[in-house]
Amino acid sequence: MRPLIIGGGWSGLAAAVRLAEAGHNPIVFDAAKQLGGRARTVKWQDRELDNGQHLMIGAYQNMLDLLKRIDIEENSVFQRRPLDLKIIDPDFPPLHLSAHPSLPWQIALLPKLCSSLGWQDLLRFLRIAVQIKSASYSENITVQQWCQQTNQSSRLVTQLWMPLCLAIMNTPIEQASASVFASTLRDSLLAKRHSADLLIPNKPLGDLIPQPARHFIEEHGGEVRLQNRIEKIVIESGKVLGVVTSHHEFIATNNLIVAVSPHMLYKLLGEELTLPKVIDYPISTIYLQYSPNFRLGTPIIGLSNSLPQWVLDRSNQSPGLIAVVISGPGEHESLTKMQLTEQVLIELTKLLPELPANYQTAHVIREKRATFCCGVVENKQRPSCKTTIDGLWIAGDYAENRYPATLESAVINGYRAAESILMGNLP
Ligand SMILES: Cc1cc2nc3c(=O)[nH]c(=O)nc-3n(C[C@H](O)[C@H](O)[C@H](O)COP(=O)(O)OP(=O)(O)OC[C@H]3O[C@@H](n4cnc5c(N)ncnc54)[C@H](O)[C@@H]3O)c2cc1C
């Protein structure tokens, strides 16, 4: 029987690619009209945009491996740029996170950090970096508690750790798991020069992985069925028997990968498995279309102590287009789209005077369930890929691994589920 995959996000597609290339003809079901899940292309007027800005970095080894498997050259879809981030704050001078090109990686970040922070804060930064390298932090604390334990200054907390934590984990520092934050920093900022590279996509998200992956899966004997919601997973005597689709079709299988968001996982399997109810956090993106000849001058700028957190130049998708990102929960969730845009513009005008006075059009996309809350407790409750039900595997970014909800985490778990099936030697 063919293996089935519920979910055509990056995780389900990663699993399907592995199974298809090994000759197992998987079938992918997705409830939506298009592939990609939480990292997909959306249409706005005549433009193709991303449903949200996805920061991708050189440390995304599994995501880059997936690209290779589906025959996409990295440089045909990404522009690789050395880490170079400026974080602007209303109360402090700008903070530069950028590497000296000719110094060894271990010390390459220090000159810019020292000139923007001063010696005392640099030493505090190093205290955390050393703990990450030697894995000598506690597993059971939040990022905020970690900052207190290592005596981080209010400037470092506000201008560096808070924005980085929200960007990486979409979870406020008061809740975010220090252990997951540390794993991510160890594998990116503190690993090798190229791990910290920014990968700037030159195509909409759907054309990076979802569309080429579909092509690969179908060419290798697999199938993708869109607008096919799985209503029920049929399990008997601790064994998977198949699924029932929204078209009332029963499809039998003895290997099923469930690669959906945690919320949907709970709906599908909450009665069969011990799963916690997950808290989801939002991400809002405000697209501002300026005159086509406007450029930000850098791919991304960080803002701290302000409602808008990251400003990205998306001229490669539409000349003069800027994307403004607000991660995590907050009072902004109760604003209308118009109020949110107005509030964002007030703050942008103060912090980024180089932005033109007037924009042409604005478009707000709110993803209410962008990621799961990656708190200390919540992280420990993530389910493992292998379940107690014979033939049932959990993928998706939520399944247990050392990263928060990211594309890399989604691909890792998709691979892991597919490998488990392959190791079982399907007939
Ligand atoms: C706005 C935003 C910004 C983000 N920024 C970043 C970032 O900067 N960097 C980063 O690495 N990550 C980022 N993420 C997180 C990243 O997008 C997710 O971690 C990743 O896409 C999750 O992929 P997935 O395949 O696990 O799940 P999903 O993408 O949720 O895919 C699940 C799929 O299952 C389908 N489905 C659900 N239920 C059913 C059913 N019953 N039957 C059939 N199909 C079903 C859904 O339609 C969906 O297509 C961001 C997410 C958002 C929303």
The ligand as a Tripos MOL2 file, in Angstrom:
@<TRIPOS>MOLECULE
LIG
   53    58     1     0     0
SMALL
NO_CHARGES

@<TRIPOS>ATOM
      1 C1          3.9790   34.8060    8.8960 C.3       1 LIG1
      2 C2          4.9720   33.7130    9.2090 C.ar      1 LIG1
      3 C3          6.3230   34.0220    9.2860 C.ar      1 LIG1
      4 C4          7.2490   33.0150    9.5700 C.ar      1 LIG1
      5 N1          8.5790   33.3260    9.6030 N.ar      1 LIG1
      6 C5          9.4800   32.3350    9.6310 C.ar      1 LIG1
      7 C6         10.8620   32.6140    9.4690 C.ar      1 LIG1
      8 O1         11.2620   33.7790    9.3640 O.2       1 LIG1
      9 N2         11.7500   31.5790    9.4260 N.ar      1 LIG1
     10 C7         11.3230   30.2910    9.5430 C.ar      1 LIG1
     11 O2         12.1470   29.3820    9.4380 O.2       1 LIG1
     12 N3         10.0180   29.9930    9.7740 N.ar      1 LIG1
     13 C8          9.0880   30.9730    9.8120 C.ar      1 LIG1
     14 N4          7.7630   30.7020    9.9790 N.ar      1 LIG1
     15 C9          7.3720   29.3230   10.3810 C.3       1 LIG1
     16 C10         7.2660   28.3800    9.1930 C.3       1 LIG1
     17 O3          6.4520   28.9320    8.1840 O.3       1 LIG1
     18 C11         6.6290   27.0790    9.6770 C.3       1 LIG1
     19 O4          7.4220   26.5580   10.7310 O.3       1 LIG1
     20 C12         6.5510   26.0310    8.5860 C.3       1 LIG1
     21 O5          6.0150   26.5420    7.3960 O.3       1 LIG1
     22 C13         5.6890   24.8710    9.0760 C.3       1 LIG1
     23 O6          5.5720   23.9130    8.0510 O.3       1 LIG1
     24 P1          4.7590   22.5830    8.2760 P.3       1 LIG1
     25 O7          4.8170   21.8250    7.0100 O.co2     1 LIG1
     26 O8          5.2300   21.9340    9.5210 O.co2     1 LIG1
     27 O9          3.2500   23.0260    8.5910 O.3       1 LIG1
     28 P2          2.2200   23.8710    7.7120 P.3       1 LIG1
     29 O10         2.9350   24.8390    6.8730 O.co2     1 LIG1
     30 O11         1.1840   24.3650    8.6470 O.co2     1 LIG1
     31 O12         1.5790   22.7920    6.7300 O.3       1 LIG1
     32 C14         0.4950   22.0000    7.0840 C.3       1 LIG1
     33 C15        -0.3730   21.7750    5.8570 C.3       1 LIG1
     34 O13        -1.3800   20.8450    6.2220 O.3       1 LIG1
     35 C16        -2.5830   21.2140    5.5960 C.3       1 LIG1
     36 N5         -3.6600   20.6010    6.4030 N.ar      1 LIG1
     37 C17        -4.0220   20.8890    7.6690 C.ar      1 LIG1
     38 N6         -5.0080   20.0740    8.0590 N.ar      1 LIG1
     39 C18        -5.2570   19.2290    7.0380 C.ar      1 LIG1
     40 C19        -6.1600   18.1380    6.8670 C.ar      1 LIG1
     41 N7         -7.0120   17.7600    7.8160 N.pl3     1 LIG1
     42 N8         -6.1530   17.4900    5.6820 N.ar      1 LIG1
     43 C20        -5.2970   17.8650    4.6890 C.ar      1 LIG1
     44 N9         -4.4320   18.8850    4.8110 N.ar      1 LIG1
     45 C21        -4.4020   19.5540    5.9800 C.ar      1 LIG1
     46 C22        -2.5860   22.7250    5.6240 C.3       1 LIG1
     47 O14        -3.4210   23.2540    4.6060 O.3       1 LIG1
     48 C23        -1.1050   23.0270    5.3760 C.3       1 LIG1
     49 O15        -0.8370   23.2190    4.0080 O.3       1 LIG1
     50 C24         6.8070   31.6760    9.7800 C.ar      1 LIG1
     51 C25         5.4390   31.3810    9.7130 C.ar      1 LIG1
     52 C26         4.5350   32.3820    9.4330 C.ar      1 LIG1
     53 C27         3.0650   32.0320    9.3300 C.3       1 LIG1
@<TRIPOS>BOND
     1     1     2 1
     2     2     3 ar
     3     2    52 ar
     4     3     4 ar
     5     4     5 ar
     6     4    50 ar
     7     5     6 ar
     8     6     7 ar
     9     6    13 1
    10     7     8 2
    11     7     9 ar
    12     9    10 ar
    13    10    11 2
    14    10    12 ar
    15    12    13 ar
    16    13    14 ar
    17    14    15 1
    18    14    50 ar
    19    15    16 1
    20    16    17 1
    21    16    18 1
    22    18    19 1
    23    18    20 1
    24    20    21 1
    25    20    22 1
    26    22    23 1
    27    23    24 1
    28    24    25 2
    29    24    26 1
    30    24    27 1
    31    27    28 1
    32    28    29 2
    33    28    30 1
    34    28    31 1
    35    31    32 1
    36    32    33 1
    37    33    34 1
    38    33    48 1
    39    34    35 1
    40    35    36 1
    41    35    46 1
    42    36    37 ar
    43    36    45 ar
    44    37    38 ar
    45    38    39 ar
    46    39    40 ar
    47    39    45 ar
    48    40    41 1
    49    40    42 ar
    50    42    43 ar
    51    43    44 ar
    52    44    45 ar
    53    46    47 1
    54    46    48 1
    55    48    49 1
    56    50    51 ar
    57    51    52 ar
    58    52    53 1
@<TRIPOS>SUBSTRUCTURE
     1 LIG1         1 GROUP 0 **** ****
